[in-house]
Amino acid sequence: MAVYNYDVVVLGSGPAGEGAAMSAAKSGRKVAVVDSRKLVGGNCTHLGTIPSKALRHSVRQILQFNTNPMFRQIGEPRWFSFPDVLKSAELVIDKQVASRTGYYARNRVDVFFGTASFADEHTIEVVTHNGVVEKLVTKQVVVATGSRPYRPADVDFSHPRIYDSDTILNLSHTPRRMIIYGAGVIGCEYASIFSGLGVLVDLIDNRDQLLSFLDDEISDALSYHLRNNNVLIRHNEEYERIEGQDHGVVLHLKSGKKIKADALLWCNGRTGNTDKLALENVGIEANGRGQIAVDQHYRTSVANIYAAGDVIGWPSLASAAYDQGRSAAGSIVEDDSWHFINDVPTGIYTIPEISSIGKNEQELTKEKIPYEVGKAFFKSMARAQISNERVGMLKILFHRETLQILGVHCFGYQASEIVHIGQAIMNQKGEANTIKYFINTTFNYPTMAEAYRVAAFDGLNRLF
Ligand SMILES: Cc1cc2nc3c(=O)[nH]c(=O)nc-3n(C[C@H](O)[C@H](O)[C@H](O)COP(=O)(O)OP(=O)(O)OC[C@H]3O[C@@H](n4cnc5c(N)ncnc54)[C@H](O)[C@@H]3O)c2cc1C
């Protein structure tokens, strides 16, 4: 067994692992990363964020071609198969892997491919893909092993028509009708992707409202646009059993309904990847969802072991995972610029796209904060009209008296980019974070960013 010595060993090469490894290496630590795949990038690159966003981009391009009258001069609307759009996602994955592999090489971070487990708190054993065992002795460890779809025992995931958000990327045809079980972010995003490909989607929601953490108005808009795109949303439903048949799936709901489709995509919950880590050898206990508890320094109950990313639970976003990994490394190297990540914007890549930061109307009302609302509808904006992207709205919530910005909520074209302007202003100190910024600033014209000025005037006009 070969033995290697490091300052920091990072388990997992997703965004959390990469953030931790790069920060520790840049601070002069000798770093190794272990990943159980044969390529770097984590589930984020191979199964989650990147493929789903690339799929969505292709679907939006198809929708634009099919709905824009200008394109009728060059042909009738055309439909593409799921495998067709998957090809473009695969190209993006390859490019991402190439860039990320280069980052590790440039920062002299050693990469081991194999399954890691703790022998003790300073020793990691890696079983490589050809069965060789390597021993990594280290001062500190960052666990960044991510998560995988939660698979309840009573659902037969070996059935060829039953998929989860990992295995859906193996789908080799376009179903005519599909059930998506679970209407969280991943379920809603895949509902947009499949309905955009012309698939009849039944979206099964355990709750009475889609993505109830969003501002009500934005959640309502999402429901409207999904329905408008032929998604049948069924709220307050739970499965009794899922029956795989020769040429399809029947979903039996506790409410007595039966729904038949060509395929079912399970999007209900995720589990932290801790089962192979032999955590018992270091005295760390994962919770029922496979997640590890950390303190504000991303330190676990064992002093030299840290954790970041999906494996610690909320918010389970690549965006936050990267920063959590950097902060974990910051704690390790005692760099006092690290911070606990809690100010995370929401970016949801449904069709239409959704993004928000800060408080929503329900929260402000509950907290009895006197706020006012300013809105800009994309349908009236020049850039949106030129781009033929007229669905959407920007809404700014601000304090009636101090004019401080309290929340920014957006849906439609470029929402996840637009929200960052509001986030930047919200984070300014003193009077610089008021809605007045947007009326005293010259915006490029025509831009989507200009929506801030329109929304600010709309809101200020409501004051008396
Ligand atoms: C369909 C989908 C869409 C998503 N879209 C978005 C989005 O648009 N925006 C966003 O911010 N987030 C999105 N997410 C969430 C995002 O992908 C995750 O939050 C992110 O991947 C978490 O990063 P991570 O570094 O914690 O772990 P991961 O990316 O999960 O990587 C962990 C790595 O560790 C490896 N590993 C596990 N166990 C071991 C072991 N014992 N030894 C060695 N290696 C191990 C895994 O194989 C994996 O390669 C999406 C997720 C899904 C599923």
The ligand as an SDF file (V2000), in Angstrom:
LIG
                    3D

 53 58  0  0  0  0  0  0  0  0999 V2000
  -30.7050   18.0960  -11.5160 C   0  0  0  0  0  0  0  0  0  0  0  0
  -29.9810   19.0720  -10.6230 C   0  0  0  0  0  0  0  0  0  0  0  0
  -29.9030   20.4050  -10.9870 C   0  0  0  0  0  0  0  0  0  0  0  0
  -29.2320   21.3150  -10.1650 C   0  0  0  0  0  0  0  0  0  0  0  0
  -29.1700   22.6350  -10.5550 N   0  0  0  0  0  0  0  0  0  0  0  0
  -28.5040   23.5170   -9.7860 C   0  0  0  0  0  0  0  0  0  0  0  0
  -28.3850   24.8770  -10.1980 C   0  0  0  0  0  0  0  0  0  0  0  0
  -28.8950   25.2750  -11.2380 O   0  0  0  0  0  0  0  0  0  0  0  0
  -27.6870   25.7440   -9.4290 N   0  0  0  0  0  0  0  0  0  0  0  0
  -27.0960   25.3310   -8.2680 C   0  0  0  0  0  0  0  0  0  0  0  0
  -26.4520   26.1680   -7.6010 O   0  0  0  0  0  0  0  0  0  0  0  0
  -27.1870   24.0450   -7.8420 N   0  0  0  0  0  0  0  0  0  0  0  0
  -27.8750   23.1340   -8.5800 C   0  0  0  0  0  0  0  0  0  0  0  0
  -27.9640   21.8240   -8.1780 N   0  0  0  0  0  0  0  0  0  0  0  0
  -27.3280   21.4190   -6.9150 C   0  0  0  0  0  0  0  0  0  0  0  0
  -25.8290   21.2050   -7.1030 C   0  0  0  0  0  0  0  0  0  0  0  0
  -25.5790   20.3120   -8.1590 O   0  0  0  0  0  0  0  0  0  0  0  0
  -25.2400   20.6900   -5.8100 C   0  0  0  0  0  0  0  0  0  0  0  0
  -25.5690   21.5970   -4.7810 O   0  0  0  0  0  0  0  0  0  0  0  0
  -23.7220   20.5870   -5.9160 C   0  0  0  0  0  0  0  0  0  0  0  0
  -23.3650   19.6200   -6.8690 O   0  0  0  0  0  0  0  0  0  0  0  0
  -23.1210   20.2150   -4.5670 C   0  0  0  0  0  0  0  0  0  0  0  0
  -21.7350   20.2220   -4.7010 O   0  0  0  0  0  0  0  0  0  0  0  0
  -20.8110   19.3500   -3.7650 P   0  0  0  0  0  0  0  0  0  0  0  0
  -19.4310   19.8050   -4.0450 O   0  0  0  0  0  0  0  0  0  0  0  0
  -21.3170   19.3870   -2.3830 O   0  0  0  0  0  0  0  0  0  0  0  0
  -20.9860   17.8340   -4.2430 O   0  0  0  0  0  0  0  0  0  0  0  0
  -21.1230   17.0830   -5.6100 P   0  0  0  0  0  0  0  0  0  0  0  0
  -21.2050   17.9700   -6.7820 O   0  0  0  0  0  0  0  0  0  0  0  0
  -22.2560   16.1510   -5.3520 O   0  0  0  0  0  0  0  0  0  0  0  0
  -19.7660   16.2620   -5.7250 O   0  0  0  0  0  0  0  0  0  0  0  0
  -19.3670   15.3220   -4.7610 C   0  0  0  0  0  0  0  0  0  0  0  0
  -18.3750   14.3510   -5.3530 C   0  0  0  0  0  0  0  0  0  0  0  0
  -17.8940   13.4900   -4.3050 O   0  0  0  0  0  0  0  0  0  0  0  0
  -17.8130   12.1690   -4.7910 C   0  0  0  0  0  0  0  0  0  0  0  0
  -17.8610   11.2080   -3.6780 N   0  0  0  0  0  0  0  0  0  0  0  0
  -18.9420   10.7700   -2.9750 C   0  0  0  0  0  0  0  0  0  0  0  0
  -18.5690    9.8750   -2.0440 N   0  0  0  0  0  0  0  0  0  0  0  0
  -17.2240    9.7400   -2.1570 C   0  0  0  0  0  0  0  0  0  0  0  0
  -16.2630    8.9650   -1.4790 C   0  0  0  0  0  0  0  0  0  0  0  0
  -16.5870    8.1340   -0.4660 N   0  0  0  0  0  0  0  0  0  0  0  0
  -14.9740    9.0450   -1.8890 N   0  0  0  0  0  0  0  0  0  0  0  0
  -14.6200    9.8710   -2.8900 C   0  0  0  0  0  0  0  0  0  0  0  0
  -15.4870   10.6410   -3.5530 N   0  0  0  0  0  0  0  0  0  0  0  0
  -16.7650   10.5840   -3.1920 C   0  0  0  0  0  0  0  0  0  0  0  0
  -19.0250   12.0740   -5.7140 C   0  0  0  0  0  0  0  0  0  0  0  0
  -18.8960   11.0060   -6.6350 O   0  0  0  0  0  0  0  0  0  0  0  0
  -18.9790   13.4250   -6.3970 C   0  0  0  0  0  0  0  0  0  0  0  0
  -18.1580   13.3680   -7.5490 O   0  0  0  0  0  0  0  0  0  0  0  0
  -28.6230   20.8790   -8.9690 C   0  0  0  0  0  0  0  0  0  0  0  0
  -28.6880   19.5240   -8.6110 C   0  0  0  0  0  0  0  0  0  0  0  0
  -29.3570   18.6260   -9.4230 C   0  0  0  0  0  0  0  0  0  0  0  0
  -29.4020   17.1720   -9.0270 C   0  0  0  0  0  0  0  0  0  0  0  0
  1  2  1  0
  2  3  1  0
  2 52  2  0
  3  4  2  0
  4  5  1  0
  4 50  1  0
  5  6  2  0
  6  7  1  0
  6 13  1  0
  7  8  2  0
  7  9  1  0
  9 10  1  0
 10 11  2  0
 10 12  1  0
 12 13  2  0
 13 14  1  0
 14 15  1  0
 14 50  1  0
 15 16  1  0
 16 17  1  0
 16 18  1  0
 18 19  1  0
 18 20  1  0
 20 21  1  0
 20 22  1  0
 22 23  1  0
 23 24  1  0
 24 25  2  0
 24 26  1  0
 24 27  1  0
 27 28  1  0
 28 29  2  0
 28 30  1  0
 28 31  1  0
 31 32  1  0
 32 33  1  0
 33 34  1  0
 33 48  1  0
 34 35  1  0
 35 36  1  0
 35 46  1  0
 36 37  1  0
 36 45  1  0
 37 38  2  0
 38 39  1  0
 39 40  1  0
 39 45  2  0
 40 41  1  0
 40 42  2  0
 42 43  1  0
 43 44  2  0
 44 45  1  0
 46 47  1  0
 46 48  1  0
 48 49  1  0
 50 51  2  0
 51 52  1  0
 52 53  1  0
M  END
$$$$
